[in-house]
Amino acid sequence: MSTQLISERALARSRTLRARLVGALGPLTMLGGVAWAFLQPYRLTVLHPHGQGFWWLLVQPPLLVVGVGIVFALAIAPGLIEDLEDDAATR
């Protein structure tokens, strides 16, 4: 393989700043949820829910933030990144 082909592939794979920022939103949101859980551990009632049901354990704000980050990273961001790359390619 020649170096010209390798450099062309590297240019084709490079992303714009917008695409990188959109790709980083999901992991940053998940990191924020984990940080929130560590900074306010009393919000997570995992060990002794004291008579609370399943929904009380599942619907905790830091867990919801992590879930939103996962959904964004896996379902929404790939389409946005593809659109941004297509838009950058047409310019």
DSSP file (Angstrom, degrees, kcal/mol; ACC not computed):
  #  RESIDUE AA STRUCTURE BP1 BP2  ACC     N-H-->O    O-->H-N    N-H-->O    O-->H-N    TCO  KAPPA ALPHA  PHI   PSI    X-CA   Y-CA   Z-CA
    1    1 A M              0   0    0      0, 0.0     2,-0.1     0, 0.0     0, 0.0   0.000 360.0 360.0 360.0 132.6    0.0    0.0    0.0
    2    2 A S     >  -     0   0    0      1,-0.1     4,-1.5     4,-0.0     3,-0.2  -0.405 360.0-118.5 -82.0 160.6    1.4    3.4   -0.9
    3    3 A T  H  > S+     0   0    0      1,-0.2     4,-2.5     2,-0.2     5,-0.2   0.772 111.9  63.7 -69.7 -24.5    1.6    6.3    1.5
    4    4 A Q  H  > S+     0   0    0      2,-0.2     4,-2.1     1,-0.2    -1,-0.2   0.923 103.4  46.8 -65.1 -42.7   -0.6    8.3   -0.8
    5    5 A L  H  > S+     0   0    0     -3,-0.2     4,-2.2     2,-0.2    -2,-0.2   0.893 112.3  50.8 -65.2 -39.3   -3.5    5.9   -0.2
    6    6 A I  H  X S+     0   0    0     -4,-1.5     4,-2.2     1,-0.2    -2,-0.2   0.924 110.9  47.5 -65.3 -43.3   -2.9    5.9    3.5
    7    7 A S  H  X S+     0   0    0     -4,-2.5     4,-2.0     1,-0.2    -1,-0.2   0.864 110.7  52.7 -67.4 -34.0   -2.9    9.6    3.7
    8    8 A E  H  X S+     0   0    0     -4,-2.1     4,-2.1     2,-0.2    -1,-0.2   0.898 110.3  47.9 -66.8 -39.5   -6.1    9.8    1.6
    9    9 A R  H  X S+     0   0    0     -4,-2.2     4,-1.8     2,-0.2    -2,-0.2   0.884 109.8  52.6 -67.4 -37.4   -7.8    7.4    4.0
   10   10 A A  H  X S+     0   0    0     -4,-2.2     4,-0.9     1,-0.2    -2,-0.2   0.895 110.4  47.9 -65.3 -38.7   -6.7    9.3    7.0
   11   11 A L  H  < S+     0   0    0     -4,-2.0     3,-0.3     1,-0.2    -1,-0.2   0.878 110.3  52.1 -67.8 -37.1   -8.1   12.5    5.5
   12   12 A A  H  < S+     0   0    0     -4,-2.1    -2,-0.2     1,-0.2    -1,-0.2   0.836 111.9  46.7 -67.7 -31.4  -11.4   10.7    4.7
   13   13 A R  H  < S+     0   0    0     -4,-1.8    -1,-0.2    -5,-0.1    -2,-0.2   0.627  86.8 107.2 -86.4 -13.4  -11.6    9.5    8.3
   14   14 A S     <  -     0   0    0     -4,-0.9     2,-0.3    -3,-0.3    -3,-0.0  -0.409  60.8-145.2 -68.8 141.8  -10.9   12.9    9.9
   15   15 A R        -     0   0    0     -2,-0.1    -2,-0.1     1,-0.1    -1,-0.1  -0.725  12.5-111.1-108.3 155.5  -13.8   14.5   11.5
   16   16 A T     >  -     0   0    0     -2,-0.3     4,-2.1     1,-0.1     5,-0.2  -0.313  34.4-106.1 -75.5 166.7  -14.8   18.1   11.8
   17   17 A L  H  > S+     0   0    0      1,-0.2     4,-2.4     2,-0.2     5,-0.2   0.887 121.1  53.6 -62.4 -39.2  -14.7   19.9   15.1
   18   18 A R  H  > S+     0   0    0      1,-0.2     4,-2.6     2,-0.2    -1,-0.2   0.926 107.9  49.6 -61.6 -44.2  -18.6   19.9   15.2
   19   19 A A  H  > S+     0   0    0      1,-0.2     4,-2.3     2,-0.2    -1,-0.2   0.887 110.9  49.9 -64.1 -38.4  -18.7   16.1   14.7
   20   20 A R  H  X S+     0   0    0     -4,-2.1     4,-1.5     2,-0.2    -1,-0.2   0.908 111.1  49.2 -65.6 -40.7  -16.1   15.5   17.4
   21   21 A L  H  X S+     0   0    0     -4,-2.4     4,-0.9     2,-0.2    -2,-0.2   0.913 111.8  48.0 -65.7 -42.1  -18.1   17.7   19.8
   22   22 A V  H >X S+     0   0    0     -4,-2.6     4,-0.6     1,-0.2     3,-0.6   0.902 111.4  51.4 -64.4 -40.1  -21.4   15.9   19.0
   23   23 A G  H 3< S+     0   0    0     -4,-2.3    -1,-0.2     1,-0.2    -2,-0.2   0.784 109.6  50.7 -66.4 -27.0  -19.6   12.6   19.5
   24   24 A A  H 3X S+     0   0    0     -4,-1.5     4,-2.2     1,-0.2    -1,-0.2   0.627  90.5  79.1 -86.2 -13.8  -18.3   13.7   22.9
   25   25 A L  H <X S+     0   0    0     -4,-0.9     4,-2.2    -3,-0.6     5,-0.2   0.908  92.0  49.7 -63.0 -42.4  -21.6   14.8   24.2
   26   26 A G  H  X S+     0   0    0     -4,-0.6     4,-2.3     2,-0.2     5,-0.2   0.963 114.1  42.2 -62.8 -54.1  -22.8   11.3   25.1
   27   27 A P  H  > S+     0   0    0      0, 0.0     4,-2.5     0, 0.0    -1,-0.2   0.873 114.6  52.4 -62.3 -35.5  -19.7   10.2   27.0
   28   28 A L  H  X S+     0   0    0     -4,-2.2     4,-2.2     2,-0.2    -2,-0.2   0.885 109.0  50.1 -66.7 -36.6  -19.5   13.6   28.8
   29   29 A T  H  X S+     0   0    0     -4,-2.2     4,-2.1    -5,-0.2    -1,-0.2   0.914 111.3  48.3 -65.6 -42.6  -23.1   13.3   29.9
   30   30 A M  H  X S+     0   0    0     -4,-2.3     4,-2.2     1,-0.2    -2,-0.2   0.917 111.1  50.7 -63.3 -42.2  -22.5    9.8   31.2
   31   31 A L  H  X S+     0   0    0     -4,-2.5     4,-2.6     1,-0.2    -1,-0.2   0.885 108.5  52.9 -62.1 -38.9  -19.4   11.1   33.0
   32   32 A G  H  X S+     0   0    0     -4,-2.2     4,-2.4     2,-0.2    -1,-0.2   0.891 108.5  50.0 -63.2 -40.0  -21.5   13.9   34.5
   33   33 A G  H  X S+     0   0    0     -4,-2.1     4,-2.1     2,-0.2    -2,-0.2   0.902 112.0  47.0 -65.3 -41.3  -24.0   11.4   35.8
   34   34 A V  H  X S+     0   0    0     -4,-2.2     4,-1.9     2,-0.2    -2,-0.2   0.910 112.7  49.5 -66.9 -41.6  -21.3    9.3   37.4
   35   35 A A  H  X S+     0   0    0     -4,-2.6     4,-2.7     1,-0.2     5,-0.2   0.905 109.9  51.8 -62.8 -40.5  -19.7   12.3   39.0
   36   36 A W  H  X S+     0   0    0     -4,-2.4     4,-2.4     1,-0.2    -1,-0.2   0.904 107.8  52.1 -61.9 -40.9  -23.1   13.4   40.3
   37   37 A A  H  < S+     0   0    0     -4,-2.1    -1,-0.2     1,-0.2    -2,-0.2   0.868 113.2  44.3 -64.5 -36.1  -23.6   10.0   41.9
   38   38 A F  H  < S+     0   0    0     -4,-1.9    -2,-0.2     1,-0.2    -1,-0.2   0.867 115.0  47.6 -75.6 -35.9  -20.2   10.3   43.6
   39   39 A L  H  < S+     0   0    0     -4,-2.7    -2,-0.2     1,-0.3    -1,-0.2   0.821 126.7  26.9 -75.6 -30.1  -20.7   13.9   44.7
   40   40 A Q    ><  +     0   0    0     -4,-2.4     3,-1.8    -5,-0.2     4,-0.3  -0.609  68.5 163.2-128.7  72.6  -24.2   13.2   46.1
   41   41 A P  G >   +     0   0    0      0, 0.0     3,-1.4     0, 0.0    -1,-0.1   0.721  67.6  73.6 -67.4 -18.8  -24.3    9.5   47.0
   42   42 A Y  G 3  S+     0   0    0      1,-0.3    -5,-0.1    -3,-0.1    -2,-0.0   0.662  84.5  68.8 -68.4 -13.4  -27.5   10.0   49.2
   43   43 A R  G <  S+     0   0    0     -3,-1.8     2,-0.7    -6,-0.2    -1,-0.3   0.717  88.9  72.1 -75.5 -20.4  -29.4   10.4   45.9
   44   44 A L    <   -     0   0    0     -3,-1.4     2,-1.0    -4,-0.3     3,-0.3  -0.862  62.2-172.1 -99.4 114.0  -28.8    6.7   45.2
   45   45 A T        +     0   0    0     -2,-0.7    -3,-0.1    11,-0.3    -1,-0.0  -0.640  36.1 133.9-103.0  74.4  -30.9    4.4   47.4
   46   46 A V        +     0   0    0     -2,-1.0    -1,-0.2     2,-0.1    11,-0.0   0.865  66.2  41.3 -92.2 -40.3  -29.3    1.1   46.4
   47   47 A L  S    S+     0   0    0     -3,-0.3    -2,-0.1     1,-0.2    -1,-0.0   0.963 127.9  12.0 -79.9 -52.4  -28.6   -0.7   49.7
   48   48 A H        +     0   0    0      1,-0.1    -1,-0.2     2,-0.1    -2,-0.1  -0.797  56.7 173.7-131.5  90.5  -31.7    0.0   51.9
   49   49 A P        -     0   0    0      0, 0.0     3,-0.3     0, 0.0    -1,-0.1   0.564  39.1-135.8 -75.8  -5.0  -34.6    1.5   50.1
   50   50 A H  S    S-     0   0    0      1,-0.2    -2,-0.1     2,-0.1    -5,-0.0   0.942  74.4 -30.5  52.0  61.3  -36.8    1.2   53.2
   51   51 A G  S    S+     0   0    0      1,-0.3    -1,-0.2     0, 0.0     2,-0.2   0.538 102.0 138.0  82.6   7.4  -40.0   -0.2   51.7
   52   52 A Q        -     0   0    0     -3,-0.3    -1,-0.3     1,-0.1    -2,-0.1  -0.549  46.0-125.5 -86.2 154.2  -39.6    1.4   48.3
   53   53 A G     >  -     0   0    0     -2,-0.2     4,-1.2    -4,-0.1     3,-0.3  -0.066  34.6 -81.1 -88.6-170.4  -40.4   -0.4   45.1
   54   54 A F  H  > S+     0   0    0      1,-0.2     4,-2.3     2,-0.2     3,-0.4   0.873 124.5  56.0 -61.3 -41.4  -38.5   -1.2   41.9
   55   55 A W  H  > S+     0   0    0      1,-0.2     4,-2.8     2,-0.2    -1,-0.2   0.840 101.7  57.5 -65.3 -32.2  -39.2    2.2   40.3
   56   56 A W  H  4 S+     0   0    0     -3,-0.3   -11,-0.3     1,-0.2    -1,-0.2   0.876 111.4  43.0 -64.2 -35.9  -37.8    4.0   43.3
   57   57 A L  H  < S+     0   0    0     -4,-1.2    -2,-0.2    -3,-0.4     3,-0.2   0.864 118.8  43.5 -75.9 -36.4  -34.5    2.2   42.7
   58   58 A L  H  < S+     0   0    0     -4,-2.3     2,-1.5     1,-0.2    -2,-0.2   0.889 104.4  62.4 -78.4 -39.7  -34.5    2.6   39.0
   59   59 A V     <  +     0   0    0     -4,-2.8    -1,-0.2    -5,-0.2    -4,-0.0  -0.569  66.1 140.4 -95.3  75.5  -35.6    6.2   38.6
   60   60 A Q     >  -     0   0    0     -2,-1.5     4,-2.3    -3,-0.2     3,-0.4  -0.942  57.7-122.7-111.4 137.6  -32.8    8.0   40.4
   61   61 A P  H  > S+     0   0    0      0, 0.0     4,-2.2     0, 0.0     5,-0.2   0.870 109.4  47.9 -52.8 -46.4  -31.5   11.3   38.8
   62   62 A P  H  > S+     0   0    0      0, 0.0     4,-2.1     0, 0.0     5,-0.2   0.896 112.9  49.9 -63.7 -35.2  -27.9   10.3   38.3
   63   63 A L  H  > S+     0   0    0     -3,-0.4     4,-2.3     1,-0.2     5,-0.1   0.880 109.3  51.7 -67.9 -36.4  -28.9    7.0   36.8
   64   64 A L  H  X S+     0   0    0     -4,-2.3     4,-2.5     2,-0.2    -1,-0.2   0.891 108.4  51.4 -65.6 -38.7  -31.3    8.8   34.4
   65   65 A V  H  X S+     0   0    0     -4,-2.2     4,-2.0    -5,-0.2    -2,-0.2   0.917 110.8  47.8 -64.8 -42.6  -28.5   11.2   33.3
   66   66 A V  H  X S+     0   0    0     -4,-2.1     4,-2.1     2,-0.2    -2,-0.2   0.910 111.7  51.3 -63.3 -41.5  -26.2    8.2   32.6
   67   67 A G  H  X S+     0   0    0     -4,-2.3     4,-2.5     1,-0.2    -2,-0.2   0.894 108.4  50.6 -62.7 -41.0  -29.1    6.6   30.7
   68   68 A V  H  X S+     0   0    0     -4,-2.5     4,-2.6     1,-0.2    -1,-0.2   0.895 109.4  52.0 -64.2 -39.2  -29.7    9.7   28.6
   69   69 A G  H  X S+     0   0    0     -4,-2.0     4,-2.4     2,-0.2    -2,-0.2   0.895 110.4  48.2 -63.0 -39.9  -26.0    9.8   27.8
   70   70 A I  H  X S+     0   0    0     -4,-2.1     4,-2.3     2,-0.2     5,-0.3   0.931 112.4  47.8 -66.3 -46.0  -26.1    6.2   26.6
   71   71 A V  H  X>S+     0   0    0     -4,-2.5     4,-2.7     1,-0.2     5,-1.0   0.916 114.1  47.4 -62.3 -42.7  -29.1    6.7   24.4
   72   72 A F  I  X>S+     0   0    0     -4,-2.6     5,-3.3     3,-0.2     4,-0.7   0.935 113.6  47.2 -63.7 -45.3  -27.6    9.8   22.9
   73   73 A A  I  <5S+     0   0    0     -4,-2.4    -2,-0.2    -5,-0.2    -1,-0.2   0.862 123.4  31.9 -66.1 -36.1  -24.3    8.1   22.2
   74   74 A L  I  <5S+     0   0    0     -4,-2.3    -2,-0.2    -5,-0.2    -1,-0.2   0.796 132.2  23.1 -94.4 -30.3  -25.8    5.0   20.7
   75   75 A A  I  <5S+     0   0    0     -4,-2.7     4,-0.3    -5,-0.3    -3,-0.2   0.810 128.9  26.1-108.5 -37.3  -29.0    6.2   19.0
   76   76 A I  I  X<S+     0   0    0     -5,-1.0     4,-1.8    -4,-0.7     3,-0.4   0.889 110.0  58.7 -99.6 -46.7  -28.8    9.9   18.2
   77   77 A A  H  ><S+     0   0    0     -5,-3.3     4,-3.0     1,-0.2     5,-0.3   0.858  98.7  58.0 -60.2 -40.9  -25.1   10.9   17.8
   78   78 A P  H  > S+     0   0    0      0, 0.0     4,-2.2     0, 0.0    -1,-0.2   0.915 109.6  45.3 -59.1 -40.6  -24.2    8.5   14.9
   79   79 A G  H  > S+     0   0    0     -3,-0.4     4,-2.3    -4,-0.3    -2,-0.2   0.902 113.9  48.9 -67.1 -41.0  -26.9   10.0   12.7
   80   80 A L  H  X S+     0   0    0     -4,-1.8     4,-2.6     2,-0.2    -1,-0.2   0.913 111.6  49.3 -63.6 -42.7  -25.9   13.5   13.6
   81   81 A I  H  X S+     0   0    0     -4,-3.0     4,-2.5     2,-0.2    -2,-0.2   0.908 110.2  51.1 -64.2 -41.5  -22.3   12.9   13.0
   82   82 A E  H  X S+     0   0    0     -4,-2.2     4,-2.4    -5,-0.3    -1,-0.2   0.919 111.3  48.0 -62.3 -43.0  -23.1   11.3    9.6
   83   83 A D  H  X S+     0   0    0     -4,-2.3     4,-2.4     2,-0.2    -2,-0.2   0.903 111.7  50.0 -63.9 -40.8  -25.1   14.3    8.6
   84   84 A L  H  X S+     0   0    0     -4,-2.6     4,-2.3     2,-0.2    -2,-0.2   0.900 111.6  48.1 -64.8 -39.9  -22.4   16.7    9.7
   85   85 A E  H  X S+     0   0    0     -4,-2.5     4,-2.0     2,-0.2    -2,-0.2   0.891 111.8  49.5 -67.1 -39.2  -19.8   14.8    7.7
   86   86 A D  H  X S+     0   0    0     -4,-2.4     4,-1.6     2,-0.2    -2,-0.2   0.905 111.6  49.3 -64.7 -40.5  -22.0   14.8    4.7
   87   87 A D  H  X S+     0   0    0     -4,-2.4     4,-0.8     1,-0.2    -2,-0.2   0.899 111.8  48.2 -64.8 -40.5  -22.6   18.5    5.0
   88   88 A A  H  < S+     0   0    0     -4,-2.3     3,-0.3     1,-0.2    -1,-0.2   0.843 109.6  53.7 -68.7 -32.5  -18.8   19.1    5.4
   89   89 A A  H  < S+     0   0    0     -4,-2.0    -1,-0.2     1,-0.2    -2,-0.2   0.817 106.0  52.3 -72.1 -30.1  -18.1   16.9    2.3
   90   90 A T  H  <        0   0    0     -4,-1.6    -1,-0.2     1,-0.2    -2,-0.2   0.662 360.0 360.0 -81.8 -14.5  -20.5   18.9    0.1
   91   91 A R     <        0   0    0     -4,-0.8    -1,-0.2    -3,-0.3    -2,-0.2   0.473 360.0 360.0 -81.4 360.0  -18.9   22.2    1.0
